[in-house]
Amino acid sequence: MATTDLTIPASRGAAPARRRPWGRSVADNVTGWLFVGPATVIVLGLSLFPAGWALLLSFQKWDGFSEAESVGIDNYAKLLTAQDFFDAVGHTGLYTLLFVPASVLLGLFLAVALNRRIRFIGFYRTAIFVPFVASAASTGILTSYLFNPQFGLVNNVLRVLGLPQQGWLEDQGQAMMVIAIMSLWGQAAFTTVIYLAALQDVPMELLEAARLDGATPWQAFWSVVWPQLSPVTVFATIWQTIGAIQLFDLVYTTTRGGPLDATKTIVYYLYEKAFKSLEFGYGSAVAYVLFGATLLITVIVVVYSRRRGIEAF
Amino acid sequence: MTTATSSAKRSRFRLPFSPWHLLLLPVALLFLIPFVQMFLASLAPAKELVTFPPPFIPSTLTLGEPGTLTKSATGYIGLFSDSPILRWLLNSFIVAVTAIASHMVFCSLAGYGFARLKFRGRTFGIFAIIATIMIPIQLLMIPTYILFAQVGLVNGLGAAIVPWLASAFGIFLMRQFFLSLPKELEESGMLDGATRWQVFFRIVLPLAKPALATLAIFTLLGSWNDLVWPLIAINNEDAFTLQLGLANFQGTRRTQWSLLMAGNVVATLPLIIFFLFAQKQFVATMTMTGLRG
C-alpha cells in the first residue's frame, strides 16, 4: 500500500529524466506528428502528389479511358506550334496589361484618398471594399446586365451623355476591357488595403521635413511617400500579375471565351482541352508551361527590384 | 491643427467640408452601383428589365411569380419555386461550414506543432508545405479530377469539400501566429504537469482567436466563392454549390434577368451582411492573405 503511494509521484518525477536519452525520438516524435500529421497529409497529398502526377501526364497522351501512351515531349512541341495557344497567350497578355497597372494605380489612388480622418470615411471605405465579397459567378451576371448592349445601364448612361451605344461583351475589341473593368471593381479592395497599411507606416517626420523644405503636397508624395511604398508596389504587381495570367472564372461567367474567342485565356484554353476534349496529357503540358511562366515572372520582378534596392519579400 | 492653418493660408476660398469628399463620394457611389442595381432589379417587374432606357428605380416592387405553361418564372417567388436554389444554398452552406471547422482544427494543430514541437521531419515538413503555396490550382486540377473519379468522389458534395479540409496557407498563417506568442505561458502550464494537448487546448487556443478569425474568413470566402473546381468535379445538379448553380443558371436562363438577379442576391447577400458586421476582420484577412474573391 505504502509503496504504491510512493511510486506514483516517484515515476512522475522520474519521467523527464528517463525521457532524455532516448525518449525524444519516440514520445516527442509521436506527439509532433499527431499534431501536424493530418493537415500535412491532406495538403501534400492534394498538392505535391498531383503536381508530380501532372508532370508524368504531360509526357503522355491520355483521354482517361483508353490506355495511356507515352509520347515524350510531343505535348510541349505541339504547344509551340499551336496557333490557338498563342492566341490565348495574346488575350491573356492583353488582360494582364489592362488589369495589372490599373489595379495597382487605382489601389494607390484609393488608399491615398481613404487615408484621412474626415466625415463619412467609414462609408467610403465600406463602399469600396464590399465588392470584394462578390463571387465570379455573381460578378459575371452583374457584368452581363450592366454592359448589356440592348438595355444595360452603361449604354443608357452613354445615351444620356449623347454618346454612341457600344457592343461591350458582344464586341471582340471591347470584351476583354469590360472584363478588366469588372475585375477592378471586385479587386480594388485588395491593392487599396495593402497600400493603406503601408501608408500608415510612412514616418510623419519625413513628410513634415519635406513640407518645411517647401515641397508641395504633390512633390512630397512622389519624392517622400512613393519610394517608401515601393516594396508594396512590387508585391502588388507580382500578386496581381500571377492572378491575371490565371484568369478564368470571370471569362467563364461572362463570355465563355467569346465573341469569336476574343477572351479565350490560357486557363480557359487549358480547361477546354482537358475537360471538354479530354486531352489530359496536353492539358497538363499547358499547365506546366503556365506554372513555369509564373515562376519566371516572379523571379524577374524580384531580381529586378532587389537590384534597385527594394526588399519586397 | 497645422494642416488647417497652412491650408487656410494657401487659399482664401475654403469649402465648408474637405475637398476629398468631391472625389470620394462619386467613387464610392460608382462602386456601389452594381450591387444597388442588383437589389433593385431583383425586385423589379420582369418586363422592366428588358426595356430601353432601363428604369434604374423600378415603378413597383414585386417578389415575382412562379412559372406557368405560358409565362416563365420571375423574381424571388419564381426562383424558389422553379429552381433547386435552396438545395444549392444548403450545399454551399455544408461545404463552407465543413471547410471552416476542418481548417480550424487541422491548421491550428499543425501550425502549433510546426511552431513549437521538436520532432523528426519538422523542418522538411514545413518547407514542403510552404513550397506548395507556389503551385497554381491549374496544375492540380487534372490529376485531382482523375484521382477523385477513381475513388468515387466526383459528382458528390465530397468533391467540393475534400480540397478545403486544410490548406498550406492556413498552416503557415497559424504557425506564424503561434511563433509570435510568448513561450512563458506554455512553459508554466507544462511545469504544472499539463500535457502538450492540455496546454494547446486550454492555454494556447483561447489566445489564438484573432488568427482563427482570419483563417475562418479566408476559408469562408474561398470555399463559398469557389467556381472552377466545382465546375470540373460536379456534374450533378443536386450536388451543385450555389456558385456553380448560379453560373449554370446563367447559361440556361440567359435572358431571364429577373430570376438571375434574385439568384444573385441570394448568393451574395449572406457575404455582404457578414462583411458589414465583420469589416475589420475582413480587411485584416485581406492584408494578411492576399486572397482574391
HADDOCK unambig.tbl for C-alpha pairs under 7 A between the chains (distance, minus, plus):
assign (segid A and resid 28 and name CA) (segid B and resid 118 and name CA) 6.78 0.50 0.50
assign (segid A and resid 28 and name CA) (segid B and resid 119 and name CA) 5.91 0.50 0.50
assign (segid A and resid 29 and name CA) (segid B and resid 119 and name CA) 4.60 0.50 0.50
assign (segid A and resid 29 and name CA) (segid B and resid 120 and name CA) 6.17 0.50 0.50
assign (segid A and resid 32 and name CA) (segid B and resid 113 and name CA) 5.80 0.50 0.50
assign (segid A and resid 32 and name CA) (segid B and resid 117 and name CA) 5.87 0.50 0.50
assign (segid A and resid 32 and name CA) (segid B and resid 118 and name CA) 6.75 0.50 0.50
assign (segid A and resid 32 and name CA) (segid B and resid 119 and name CA) 5.65 0.50 0.50
assign (segid A and resid 35 and name CA) (segid B and resid 109 and name CA) 5.09 0.50 0.50
assign (segid A and resid 35 and name CA) (segid B and resid 110 and name CA) 5.31 0.50 0.50
assign (segid A and resid 35 and name CA) (segid B and resid 113 and name CA) 5.37 0.50 0.50
assign (segid A and resid 36 and name CA) (segid B and resid 109 and name CA) 6.21 0.50 0.50
assign (segid A and resid 36 and name CA) (segid B and resid 110 and name CA) 3.85 0.50 0.50
assign (segid A and resid 36 and name CA) (segid B and resid 113 and name CA) 5.62 0.50 0.50
assign (segid A and resid 36 and name CA) (segid B and resid 114 and name CA) 6.96 0.50 0.50
assign (segid A and resid 38 and name CA) (segid B and resid 106 and name CA) 6.57 0.50 0.50
assign (segid A and resid 39 and name CA) (segid B and resid 106 and name CA) 5.22 0.50 0.50
assign (segid A and resid 39 and name CA) (segid B and resid 107 and name CA) 6.23 0.50 0.50
assign (segid A and resid 39 and name CA) (segid B and resid 110 and name CA) 6.21 0.50 0.50
assign (segid A and resid 39 and name CA) (segid B and resid 166 and name CA) 5.85 0.50 0.50
assign (segid A and resid 42 and name CA) (segid B and resid 166 and name CA) 6.49 0.50 0.50
assign (segid A and resid 43 and name CA) (segid B and resid 166 and name CA) 6.36 0.50 0.50
assign (segid A and resid 43 and name CA) (segid B and resid 167 and name CA) 5.74 0.50 0.50
assign (segid A and resid 43 and name CA) (segid B and resid 168 and name CA) 6.06 0.50 0.50
assign (segid A and resid 44 and name CA) (segid B and resid 129 and name CA) 6.77 0.50 0.50
assign (segid A and resid 47 and name CA) (segid B and resid 132 and name CA) 6.43 0.50 0.50
assign (segid A and resid 47 and name CA) (segid B and resid 140 and name CA) 6.62 0.50 0.50
assign (segid A and resid 48 and name CA) (segid B and resid 132 and name CA) 6.86 0.50 0.50
assign (segid A and resid 50 and name CA) (segid B and resid 140 and name CA) 5.57 0.50 0.50
assign (segid A and resid 50 and name CA) (segid B and resid 143 and name CA) 5.30 0.50 0.50
assign (segid A and resid 50 and name CA) (segid B and resid 144 and name CA) 6.12 0.50 0.50
assign (segid A and resid 51 and name CA) (segid B and resid 139 and name CA) 6.32 0.50 0.50
assign (segid A and resid 51 and name CA) (segid B and resid 140 and name CA) 5.83 0.50 0.50
assign (segid A and resid 53 and name CA) (segid B and resid 143 and name CA) 6.33 0.50 0.50
assign (segid A and resid 54 and name CA) (segid B and resid 139 and name CA) 6.80 0.50 0.50
assign (segid A and resid 54 and name CA) (segid B and resid 143 and name CA) 5.96 0.50 0.50
assign (segid A and resid 113 and name CA) (segid B and resid 20 and name CA) 6.88 0.50 0.50
assign (segid A and resid 124 and name CA) (segid B and resid 24 and name CA) 6.65 0.50 0.50
assign (segid A and resid 124 and name CA) (segid B and resid 28 and name CA) 5.45 0.50 0.50
assign (segid A and resid 127 and name CA) (segid B and resid 28 and name CA) 5.32 0.50 0.50
assign (segid A and resid 127 and name CA) (segid B and resid 31 and name CA) 6.17 0.50 0.50
assign (segid A and resid 127 and name CA) (segid B and resid 32 and name CA) 5.87 0.50 0.50
assign (segid A and resid 128 and name CA) (segid B and resid 28 and name CA) 5.85 0.50 0.50
assign (segid A and resid 128 and name CA) (segid B and resid 31 and name CA) 5.74 0.50 0.50
assign (segid A and resid 130 and name CA) (segid B and resid 272 and name CA) 6.79 0.50 0.50
assign (segid A and resid 132 and name CA) (segid B and resid 293 and name CA) 6.01 0.50 0.50
assign (segid A and resid 133 and name CA) (segid B and resid 271 and name CA) 6.25 0.50 0.50
assign (segid A and resid 133 and name CA) (segid B and resid 272 and name CA) 6.68 0.50 0.50
assign (segid A and resid 133 and name CA) (segid B and resid 293 and name CA) 6.08 0.50 0.50
assign (segid A and resid 134 and name CA) (segid B and resid 268 and name CA) 6.26 0.50 0.50
assign (segid A and resid 134 and name CA) (segid B and resid 293 and name CA) 6.65 0.50 0.50
assign (segid A and resid 135 and name CA) (segid B and resid 225 and name CA) 5.07 0.50 0.50
assign (segid A and resid 135 and name CA) (segid B and resid 293 and name CA) 5.83 0.50 0.50
assign (segid A and resid 137 and name CA) (segid B and resid 243 and name CA) 5.83 0.50 0.50
assign (segid A and resid 137 and name CA) (segid B and resid 246 and name CA) 6.40 0.50 0.50
assign (segid A and resid 137 and name CA) (segid B and resid 247 and name CA) 5.39 0.50 0.50
assign (segid A and resid 138 and name CA) (segid B and resid 264 and name CA) 5.69 0.50 0.50
assign (segid A and resid 142 and name CA) (segid B and resid 34 and name CA) 6.50 0.50 0.50
assign (segid A and resid 150 and name CA) (segid B and resid 52 and name CA) 6.96 0.50 0.50
assign (segid A and resid 151 and name CA) (segid B and resid 50 and name CA) 6.03 0.50 0.50
assign (segid A and resid 151 and name CA) (segid B and resid 51 and name CA) 5.96 0.50 0.50
assign (segid A and resid 151 and name CA) (segid B and resid 52 and name CA) 4.91 0.50 0.50
assign (segid A and resid 151 and name CA) (segid B and resid 53 and name CA) 6.33 0.50 0.50
assign (segid A and resid 151 and name CA) (segid B and resid 54 and name CA) 5.96 0.50 0.50
assign (segid A and resid 153 and name CA) (segid B and resid 54 and name CA) 6.84 0.50 0.50
assign (segid A and resid 156 and name CA) (segid B and resid 53 and name CA) 5.98 0.50 0.50
assign (segid A and resid 185 and name CA) (segid B and resid 31 and name CA) 6.63 0.50 0.50
assign (segid A and resid 190 and name CA) (segid B and resid 286 and name CA) 6.29 0.50 0.50
assign (segid A and resid 190 and name CA) (segid B and resid 290 and name CA) 6.93 0.50 0.50
assign (segid A and resid 193 and name CA) (segid B and resid 283 and name CA) 6.92 0.50 0.50
assign (segid A and resid 193 and name CA) (segid B and resid 287 and name CA) 6.25 0.50 0.50
assign (segid A and resid 194 and name CA) (segid B and resid 287 and name CA) 5.56 0.50 0.50
assign (segid A and resid 249 and name CA) (segid B and resid 227 and name CA) 6.81 0.50 0.50
assign (segid A and resid 249 and name CA) (segid B and resid 228 and name CA) 6.57 0.50 0.50
assign (segid A and resid 253 and name CA) (segid B and resid 247 and name CA) 6.06 0.50 0.50
assign (segid A and resid 280 and name CA) (segid B and resid 142 and name CA) 6.63 0.50 0.50
assign (segid A and resid 284 and name CA) (segid B and resid 139 and name CA) 6.77 0.50 0.50
assign (segid A and resid 287 and name CA) (segid B and resid 138 and name CA) 5.99 0.50 0.50
assign (segid A and resid 287 and name CA) (segid B and resid 139 and name CA) 5.08 0.50 0.50
assign (segid A and resid 288 and name CA) (segid B and resid 139 and name CA) 6.58 0.50 0.50
assign (segid A and resid 291 and name CA) (segid B and resid 136 and name CA) 6.82 0.50 0.50
